[in-house]
Amino acid sequence: MIIRLATAADAAVVSELARRTFYDTFAATNDATDMALYLAGAYSIDIQTRELNDRDITTLLVEEGGTAIAYAMVRADHVPGCVTGPNPVELWRFYVDREWHGRGVAAALMDRVRIAARERGAKTLWLGVWERNDRARAFYAKCGFADAGEHIFLFGTDPQTDRVMVSSL
């Protein structure tokens, strides 16, 4: 398994992986129209290219045998008021292909996320996770994140509540 920084040349790969993992994670519990709206507005190749070229975003790509199996994005952006730790950055996206769940990929990727955040000068890492995503919330708690509050995540036309979780670096 290789974990590396993604570049703009990886935009199509990240776009496909992002769309697939997001769909696999949330399609069964959300409205199909909202899913289509969100996927179109978040994961196109053009959007991924812009994000991969953005200096405020670090994208880590995990590959096994030349195939992309997971990715994470760390970004400097707005910080919710409930995040009170010093020098915070957001773990914006963190997805592992379903086939690779339970095989240590997520733990290895989280270790690299923490390194990437520290390299950005962060001392606090925060994320938003859907309140109904029990598996992810449990994983983040296992990684040392604690619940700090909530914010709204607009999924298509559906405003959903995300729990904001925070970890010291």
N, C-alpha and C positions, 0 to 999 in steps of 0.2 A: 504494500500500500504506500502510495506517495501522496504527501500533502504539499501543495505548492501554491504560490500566488497566481491567481488567474490574471490574464491580460485581455485586452480587447480582441485579440485573435481567438479567444475562447468564448466569445459572445454567443454563438449558435449553440455550443455545448451547454453553457450555463443556462441559456434560455430553455432548452429542451428539458434539462434536468430539473430546473426550477418549476416549470409548468407541471411536469409529471409528478414530482414529489409533493407539491402543493395540492394537486388534484387528488392524489392517492390519500393524502392526510385528511382532507376536508370535504370531498365531494359527497360522501354518504350522509353527512350531517348538515348539509346546506342546500339552498335553492340553486337549481341548475342555471338559472338566468343570472343570479348574482355571481356564481362561479365563473361563467363565461365573461361577464363584465370585468371581474377582477383579473382573470388571467390575461385578457387583452390589454388591460391598463398597467400591468405590472411586469410581464415577462416576455415581451416581444424582443426580437434580436436588437432592434434599434435602442430600446430602453436598456437592455443589458450592456450594449456597447457604451452608452452614455455613463452608466454606473461603473463599468470597468475602467473608464477613463477619468472618473471623478477622484481627485486627490483626497477627498474626505471619506472615501469608502475603500476598505481593504476587503478583497474577496479571496477566500481560500477555497481551493478545489481539491477534492480527494479523488484519486484515481487508483484503480486496481487493474492491472493488465491492460492499460491504455484506455479503460472505460471509466467515465466519470460516475462516481457512486455517492458523492455527498458534496455539500458546499456550505460555506458560512460567509456572512457579510458583517463587517464591523464598520460603523459609521459615526462620524461626529455630526450631530444634528441637534434638534431641540431636545431638551431634557425635561421630563415631567417634574412638577414640584415635589412629588413624593420621593424623588431620587436626591438624597442629601449628601452623599459621599463626595469626596474631592475628585476633581478631574474626571468626570464620568464620560464614557463612550457607550454606545448602544450595540449590543449584539442584535442586529436587525433581522437577519435571516439565518436559520440553522436547520438544514434538512439532510436526512440520510435516506437513500433509496430503501424502500421497504424490504427488499431482498437481503439487505445488509444489516438490518436491525438485530441487536443482540450479539454482534460479532466484534465489538470493541471499537468500531469506527467512530461512533459519537464521542466516546471518551478521548480518543486520540485527537479528534478534531477540536474538542473543547480545550485541550491542552494548548494547541496551536493558536486558538482564538485568544486565549489569555496572553500568550506571548505577543501576538499582533497588537492587542490592546495596550500592553505595557510599552511596546515600541512606539505607540502613538502618544505616550506620556500619561496614559490613563492610570488612575488609582482605583477607579470604580467601574464595574461593568454592569449594565442594566439591560433588560429585555422586556418585551411585552409578549405574553403567551395567552391564548384564548382560554377563558375560564373553564371551558368544557373539554379542553385537551388534557385530560388527567395524566396520560402517559408522559407527555412533554413536561408538565409541571413536576411530576415525580422525578424525572431525570434531572431537571434543573436544580431541584432541592438536593438531590444526591451530589450534585456538583458544587454545592455550597451557596446557592442562591436562596435568598429569603424574600418572602412577599412583602412589598412596601406600599402597595396601593393598586390603583387601577387607572386605565385610560380607555378611550373608545377607539376601536379599529373599524373603519368603514370597509365592509366587505361587500362590494357591488353597491347595492342600495340599503344594505342591512347594517345598522350600527351595532357592533358587537363589543362586549366588554372583555378587555384583556387585563389579566393580572400583571402588574409590573413587579418584576423580581430583580434583586440587586445582590451583587457580590463584590467584596473587596478584592483587589488584586495584589 
